[in-house]
Amino acid sequence: MQLIALKGLPLVKQGDDIGELIARAANEQGARIQDGDVVVVGQSIVSKAEGNVIDLREVKPSGQAERIAKRLDKDPREVEVILQQSKEIVRLRHVIISRTKHGFVCANAGVDHSNVDPDHVTILPPEPDASATRIKETIKRILGVDVAVIVSDTQGRPHRCGVLGFAVGVAGMSPLLDLRGRRDLYGKELRTTITSPADALAAAAVAVMGEADEGTPVVVVKGATYRRGGEGARELVRPPERDLFT
Amino acid sequence: MQLIALKGLPLVKQGDDIGELIARAANEQGARIQDGDVVVVGQSIVSKAEGNVIDLREVKPSGQAERIAKRLDKDPREVEVILQQSKEIVRLRHVIISRTKHGFVCANAGVDHSNVDPDHVTILPPEPDASATRIKETIKRILGVDVAVIVSDTQGRPHRCGVLGFAVGVAGMSPLLDLRGRRDLYGKELRTTITSPADALAAAAVAVMGEADEGTPVVVVKGATYRRGGEGARELVRPPERDLFT
């Protein structure tokens, strides 16, 4: 399996077509994107291209946002955006841990004030699976190849230090791989039965993005094994009543 | 970055030297292990080689183990082993979520009855950083190259479906990468400040292990960027009082 950071991508702005930018950069780099490759795209450029950017000067914080902002020493307008992106608050400790409208449990609901104009924040794409699908279809149209696309985000996680890349949008691949029924060397069923290739590839790709200079938010993965199809990143969301850890 | 599953490793048994087996298999495969490569080794072969295998017929379950076993419909002897491997029980829902003596929060304290004789279970290496260091030193001695070594385990995680590879032992690399002070395009400090390359590489490598046929629990990663040094996988353990999610 090989991961290649795509170079030469321009600074993304609202209205850009990410799939087109990727296809063009790949052609210029001579990095052939081929059938079966997985293209991992950082959510921040997807959010920017789609205009998922909020001008904080137009945000009126609610009373709840004011209270949380005071407690956590944050900008009440940013807290308001976080609350609007959330279905449910999970924890309040230094940061807001919430369940986003997509179902992801993460810090600050993915609201980010880095790499964007002052007084602005980016939010996660409202339908990241649809964003991934659009990128996949554009690449198919321009380059004529069938790829899988993962929209990745960088998030902290419970119990462990350090952030990791996660898949928040998936198209063209099953985010989970069901190995149930596979037997071990002694004929017993394997302990680990359902793996999450989309999250594993997102983690690896985000590590490669981070290694490179700024401006390489796209990584092409070659030689990954996955199944086509699937229902998008929503498959990765564990319903709270089925969570074993909480 | 490239990940290569190491082929030709024999079935590992107690007393085997994993570092030697890796060096020999690499030579036979013609897969040159080079300075700076990261060698990811699945914990199950490390545990077997080190004799971290428990004969359940010799285990006397405590009253607590009997009660939990009844409630979760598990083998009380296996529950006893899990309790012995744990510092603290975190949750009891279908499986036992506990904090292992190393500090990792995972299901069943890493106790595994797959790929081992009936009536036996493997436990995590008691000192996985030391295990990783021994493998690193053996590879250095035989092949003359400085590599980093990650001992990986496959674990579920809160809030998301599907298991993922994690680093439980690390030698020769800093498991965390501190990017604090890096600025974004607008001169603001980056949101994601400390990444976890060891976990990212473990996730990627375990995905590659899982894709291949059985018996490929070793993956060589080339071209990964990491810092040498570090304090081992214990750096990845987030102390409960500093956990943001729980």
Interface residues (C-beta under 8 A of the other chain):
Chain A: M1 Q2 L3 L11 V90 R91 R93 H94 V95 I97 F104 V105 A107 D112 H113 S114 N115 V116 D117 P118 T154 G156 R157 P158 H159 R160 C161 G162 V163 L164 G165 F166 P175 L176 L177 L179 D184 L185 Y186 K188 E189 L190 R191 T192 I194 T195 S196 P197 D199 A200 L201 A203 A204 V206 A207 V208 G210 E211 E214 A224 T225 E235 L236 V237 R238 D243 L244 F245 T246
Chain B: M1 Q2 L3 L11 V90 R91 R93 H94 V95 I97 F104 V105 A107 D112 H113 S114 N115 V116 D117 P118 T154 G156 R157 P158 H159 R160 C161 G162 V163 L164 G165 F166 P175 L176 L177 L179 D184 L185 Y186 K188 E189 L190 R191 T192 I194 T195 S196 P197 D199 A200 L201 A203 A204 V206 A207 V208 G210 E211 E214 A224 T225 E235 L236 V237 R238 D243 L244 F245 T246
